[in-house]
Amino acid sequence: MSPDPEPSQRRARHRPGAGSDRPAHPDRPGHPDRPGHPGRPARRLARLVGILAAAALVVAVGAAWWSSLRPDTYSAMAMGVADPGGGPVVAGEGGHGHEPGAAAAVDLTTLVADPARAADVRVELVARAERITLPGGEQVDAFTLNGSTPGPEIRARQGQLVEVVLRNESVAAGTTLHWHGVDVPAAMDGVAGVTQDAVPPGGSFTYRFVAEDAGSYWYHAHQVSHAQVLGGLFGALVVDPAEPAAHDVDVVALLHTYPGTSRTIDGVSGDIARDAEPGAVVRVRVVNTDNAPTVVWVTGAGFRLLAIDGTDVHEPTDVEGRKVAVTAGGRVDLEVRVPSGGARVQAPGVSLALGTAAPPAAPAPAEALDPLAYGSPAPLGFDPAAADRDFAYDIGRFPGFLNGVPGIWWTINGRMGGDVPAYRVAEGDVVTMRITNGSGEVHPMHLHGHHVVVLSRDGVPASGSPWWVDSLDVGHGETYEVAFVADNPGIWMDHCRTLPHAVEGLMTHVMYEGVSTPFLLGGGSGNAPE
């Protein structure tokens, strides 16, 4: 047995650093937790800062969530923050709420065509939810008008009063009809919760408006529109000029993709044909009802681009070997002189053959026709340089809450939901707007009740025919400057025509001073326009 160590050796065995795992007593000098040691308050402070930061984050997230919530019912007039665009601010309309006050003297429901005038064109449309077989043979669960989709084509002559009675037989969520591109009186715009209540099953609504502008238009649901339009609740509206145009054949080509199918043209997958003799001059009205932009081109012949979004191009010229962009919701009118070998108007996946011997389909040309420089200049009828209001519409995408739901949502001027700008105008104002897109995706922007003219794109001024649109593709990284005259009083949606994007926050309003609406939005209202 070895002798016991000396006392000094026994003590050494228990000293820190001398083979013992037992920590030094915190009251001993040098221990980091000893009172007065410089490390202890720093660690406590760091923990406190971390706790406070986490609490602040929770409070901030909770506040953002709470502020994003919308009441069970609310007015479109309470949406957004009033933006007067440099114009005068009406008392009581400087922030949230846009309280009617003295300014809200006109009820939107009174903004209608002459009620004493008899209709020149009268149509009755019955909306149903049903399973149908498309002309191409596909069976789909769809929404129909008078038993078909697309719904009946409505034709009127410029200046006639159109009356359409919508009856909802079985669309459970209710429905409406919006007259896309037609600058109707505000009460006839067909936006559930803004210009009317959704028509419930068993109910009806009568639309009346004067077809003041000749052109190619279409109609579609604006109640749960992202589902009802996709499912088939739409149709074409054509307003012929007061003096008939010199075309031998005039046809509509409605492009649409139903759920679970390939793209269709007039409800048919693939190709369709229309009779046209060699030498015939054909006007083809292409309507893009889908949520994404597309292109069209002509195989076997040249063409002229006669109109965009229902407005004639000034002095259009002959075009060969180019494609034409068609915005989601937009329309283009092409004029084709059919050669002896026929011609074919094409879009991706579908085509319209003109003549019995049309050439086979061909790939789209690489080069696109640029409306910014097509045709010849003409007077606008107003001076954008003397604008009364100037707005910014900057499209982005950020994380946040939309009515309490977390996600990455579309923003306008860096804001989302109830904090987006609400653009205020007065009747007669000349308005300019700069639309910029930094969101990463293209957005077809659609202002109800008005056409806007494109002044410039990415700083390049328009040099061709005035380019009037109601639906405008704004690509990522692009900036458009547009202008219009505020000559149609109302409360007008200004939104992305890719309808799911509108559901996800890319929607606001142009609001006229002195106009109010009695209708309500929100879960308790039964109205859900997007």
WORA-V284947 format. One record per residue. N is the residue number from 0. RES is the residue in one small letter. PHI is phi in whole degrees, 0 to 359 (none if undefined). OMEGA is omega in whole degrees, -180 to 180 (999 if undefined). Layout:
BEGIN
n->[N;N]
res->[RES;RES]
phi->[PHI;PHI]
omega->[OMEGA;OMEGA]
END
This chain:
BEGIN
n->[0;1;2;3;4;5;6;7;8;9;10;11;12;13;14;15;16;17;18;19;20;21;22;23;24;25;26;27;28;29;30;31;32;33;34;35;36;37;38;39;40;41;42;43;44;45;46;47;48;49;50;51;52;53;54;55;56;57;58;59;60;61;62;63;64;65;66;67;68;69;70;71;72;73;74;75;76;77;78;79;80;81;82;83;84;85;86;87;88;89;90;91;92;93;94;95;96;97;98;99;100;101;102;103;104;105;106;107;108;109;110;111;112;113;114;115;116;117;118;119;120;121;122;123;124;125;126;127;128;129;130;131;132;133;134;135;136;137;138;139;140;141;142;143;144;145;146;147;148;149;150;151;152;153;154;155;156;157;158;159;160;161;162;163;164;165;166;167;168;169;170;171;172;173;174;175;176;177;178;179;180;181;182;183;184;185;186;187;188;189;190;191;192;193;194;195;196;197;198;199;200;201;202;203;204;205;206;207;208;209;210;211;212;213;214;215;216;217;218;219;220;221;222;223;224;225;226;227;228;229;230;231;232;233;234;235;236;237;238;239;240;241;242;243;244;245;246;247;248;249;250;251;252;253;254;255;256;257;258;259;260;261;262;263;264;265;266;267;268;269;270;271;272;273;274;275;276;277;278;279;280;281;282;283;284;285;286;287;288;289;290;291;292;293;294;295;296;297;298;299;300;301;302;303;304;305;306;307;308;309;310;311;312;313;314;315;316;317;318;319;320;321;322;323;324;325;326;327;328;329;330;331;332;333;334;335;336;337;338;339;340;341;342;343;344;345;346;347;348;349;350;351;352;353;354;355;356;357;358;359;360;361;362;363;364;365;366;367;368;369;370;371;372;373;374;375;376;377;378;379;380;381;382;383;384;385;386;387;388;389;390;391;392;393;394;395;396;397;398;399;400;401;402;403;404;405;406;407;408;409;410;411;412;413;414;415;416;417;418;419;420;421;422;423;424;425;426;427;428;429;430;431;432;433;434;435;436;437;438;439;440;441;442;443;444;445;446;447;448;449;450;451;452;453;454;455;456;457;458;459;460;461;462;463;464;465;466;467;468;469;470;471;472;473;474;475;476;477;478;479;480;481;482;483;484;485;486;487;488;489;490;491;492;493;494;495;496;497;498;499;500;501;502;503;504;505;506;507;508;509;510;511;512;513;514;515;516;517;518;519;520;521;522;523;524;525;526;527;528;529]
res->[m;s;p;d;p;e;p;s;q;r;r;a;r;h;r;p;g;a;g;s;d;r;p;a;h;p;d;r;p;g;h;p;d;r;p;g;h;p;g;r;p;a;r;r;l;a;r;l;v;g;i;l;a;a;a;a;l;v;v;a;v;g;a;a;w;w;s;s;l;r;p;d;t;y;s;a;m;a;m;g;v;a;d;p;g;g;g;p;v;v;a;g;e;g;g;h;g;h;e;p;g;a;a;a;a;v;d;l;t;t;l;v;a;d;p;a;r;a;a;d;v;r;v;e;l;v;a;r;a;e;r;i;t;l;p;g;g;e;q;v;d;a;f;t;l;n;g;s;t;p;g;p;e;i;r;a;r;q;g;q;l;v;e;v;v;l;r;n;e;s;v;a;a;g;t;t;l;h;w;h;g;v;d;v;p;a;a;m;d;g;v;a;g;v;t;q;d;a;v;p;p;g;g;s;f;t;y;r;f;v;a;e;d;a;g;s;y;w;y;h;a;h;q;v;s;h;a;q;v;l;g;g;l;f;g;a;l;v;v;d;p;a;e;p;a;a;h;d;v;d;v;v;a;l;l;h;t;y;p;g;t;s;r;t;i;d;g;v;s;g;d;i;a;r;d;a;e;p;g;a;v;v;r;v;r;v;v;n;t;d;n;a;p;t;v;v;w;v;t;g;a;g;f;r;l;l;a;i;d;g;t;d;v;h;e;p;t;d;v;e;g;r;k;v;a;v;t;a;g;g;r;v;d;l;e;v;r;v;p;s;g;g;a;r;v;q;a;p;g;v;s;l;a;l;g;t;a;a;p;p;a;a;p;a;p;a;e;a;l;d;p;l;a;y;g;s;p;a;p;l;g;f;d;p;a;a;a;d;r;d;f;a;y;d;i;g;r;f;p;g;f;l;n;g;v;p;g;i;w;w;t;i;n;g;r;m;g;g;d;v;p;a;y;r;v;a;e;g;d;v;v;t;m;r;i;t;n;g;s;g;e;v;h;p;m;h;l;h;g;h;h;v;v;v;l;s;r;d;g;v;p;a;s;g;s;p;w;w;v;d;s;l;d;v;g;h;g;e;t;y;e;v;a;f;v;a;d;n;p;g;i;w;m;d;h;c;r;t;l;p;h;a;v;e;g;l;m;t;h;v;m;y;e;g;v;s;t;p;f;l;l;g;g;g;s;g;n;a;p;e]
phi->[none;280;292;298;292;297;306;295;291;299;295;294;298;254;280;304;87;243;99;266;269;283;293;294;295;297;274;281;301;93;287;296;265;292;308;93;292;297;283;292;296;294;293;296;296;296;296;296;297;298;295;295;296;296;295;296;296;298;296;296;296;297;295;296;297;297;291;280;291;253;294;298;221;201;267;302;290;262;270;79;248;302;238;277;61;86;270;294;261;284;306;85;235;272;215;298;102;47;309;305;51;286;283;272;265;246;282;306;293;274;273;224;290;307;293;274;278;284;285;268;233;233;227;243;238;250;267;223;254;201;269;230;250;290;305;279;105;286;262;220;279;223;251;234;234;56;83;221;218;302;289;302;286;256;237;218;256;311;96;281;267;260;235;236;262;261;243;263;272;206;274;299;282;84;204;212;232;254;262;294;92;270;277;284;300;304;293;255;287;75;258;300;88;242;247;192;274;302;281;282;306;90;260;211;210;249;260;222;203;271;281;284;243;294;154;259;224;206;235;199;294;231;229;46;295;298;265;287;291;304;279;118;271;198;191;264;233;241;249;284;296;302;259;304;280;272;236;287;225;227;230;253;236;271;264;204;243;279;304;77;234;277;298;241;233;55;83;247;286;94;237;229;223;229;293;201;286;306;91;292;260;245;259;249;262;270;241;262;270;280;273;236;293;218;226;229;206;242;252;94;198;276;202;237;271;280;205;233;51;84;246;295;281;278;55;292;245;293;232;223;67;226;257;237;285;233;299;303;86;271;223;227;252;252;250;236;266;286;281;299;269;76;213;221;266;240;224;307;90;216;202;239;275;249;99;283;240;295;292;293;297;224;298;293;299;285;266;255;286;258;297;298;235;267;80;240;299;206;299;274;92;202;248;298;292;254;296;275;226;224;243;250;229;262;265;221;207;216;287;170;241;238;52;86;263;286;172;252;247;289;232;238;55;78;242;222;62;284;257;291;291;250;281;259;225;241;303;95;297;269;239;242;214;257;255;240;227;239;267;96;224;283;227;275;271;230;260;286;77;211;253;244;253;280;268;200;228;51;84;268;292;297;234;257;300;308;261;269;220;245;222;229;287;242;282;302;85;265;228;244;249;233;213;201;258;281;239;220;304;163;238;241;294;225;214;283;279;285;302;299;293;296;300;269;111;271;202;213;223;260;245;277;298;85;238;231;231;273;273;235;251;105;302;275;270;81;253;216;299;260]
omega->[-178;-179;176;177;175;178;-180;178;178;179;-177;-179;-175;176;175;-180;-180;175;-180;175;-177;-179;177;179;-176;179;-179;179;176;179;-174;179;179;177;-180;177;-175;-178;-174;178;179;179;178;180;180;178;180;179;179;179;-180;179;178;179;179;178;179;180;-179;179;179;179;179;178;-177;-177;-180;-176;177;179;-178;173;179;-179;173;180;179;-180;173;180;-175;176;-178;177;-180;178;-179;177;179;-179;179;-177;-175;-176;177;171;-178;-175;-177;179;-179;-174;-173;-175;-174;175;-178;-177;178;-178;-173;172;-179;-177;-179;-177;179;180;173;178;-180;-178;173;-179;179;-178;179;167;-176;175;-175;172;179;180;178;177;-179;174;-178;168;-168;168;-176;172;-174;173;-179;169;-3;176;-178;174;179;179;175;175;-179;-180;180;175;-178;176;-180;177;178;175;179;-180;-172;174;-166;-177;-171;-179;176;170;174;-175;-168;178;179;-179;-176;170;-170;-177;-176;-172;173;179;-177;178;179;-179;177;168;174;-179;-177;174;-177;-179;180;176;-179;178;179;177;176;179;-172;-175;176;178;-179;-178;173;179;180;179;170;169;-171;-168;-179;178;-174;177;178;-178;170;-176;-178;175;-177;172;179;175;179;179;180;173;-174;177;-176;175;180;-179;179;-175;175;175;-180;178;-179;175;178;178;176;179;171;-179;177;172;-172;177;-177;176;175;-170;171;-178;174;180;176;180;174;-178;180;176;-173;172;180;-178;-178;-179;179;-179;-176;-178;-177;176;177;177;173;177;-177;177;176;-179;169;180;168;175;-173;-174;174;178;174;-179;-178;171;180;178;177;-179;-180;-178;174;172;176;174;-179;178;176;-179;171;-176;-175;179;169;176;180;174;-178;171;-170;176;-178;179;180;180;-179;174;-171;165;-179;175;-178;176;176;180;177;-175;-176;-177;-178;180;178;179;-179;179;178;175;-179;-174;180;174;-178;-180;-180;-176;-176;-179;-175;179;177;-179;178;-176;175;-176;179;180;179;-175;175;-180;179;-174;169;177;-176;-175;178;179;-176;174;179;-179;173;-175;176;-177;179;179;173;-168;175;-179;173;-177;178;-177;180;175;-177;-179;179;178;172;-170;-176;177;172;-180;-179;179;165;-171;169;-178;175;-179;178;-176;174;-171;-179;179;176;178;174;-173;-173;174;179;169;-176;163;177;178;-180;178;-178;173;-179;177;179;-177;173;-177;-180;175;171;-176;-179;-178;164;177;-172;175;174;-178;178;180;-178;174;176;169;-179;179;175;174;179;-174;-178;-173;178;172;-166;175;176;-166;174;-179;164;-163;175;177;177;176;-176;168;-176;-176;172;-177;163;-173;177;174;177;179;177;177;177;-173;-174;174;177;-174;-178;-176;-173;-179;179;-170;-180;999]
END
